[in-house]
Amino acid sequence: MQSQIAVNEHLSPELAQTFLEGLPEHIRAGLESRAKEIDYPVWAIIEMAIAGYLDEESISFVDCKPTIDPS
């Protein structure tokens, strides 16, 4: 039986770890290095990367407002 991960306004540390384990080593190392460099948890770095890709003005999922092009 698979366990369900609770979804809230932020990426969970557990889900971030699972995500990291699926990435190529150099990408994982880059994310972990950046997290250490700015003293943020790695889940926050992943969240910032995704949110910033979808909405350049956002910092996290909370303020991310991606625009969807219907075409």
Buried (B, 14 or more C-beta within 10 A) or exposed (E): EEEEEEEEEBBEEEBBEEBBEEEEEEEBEEBEEBBEEEEEEBBBBBBBEBBBEBBEEBEBBEEBEEEEEEE
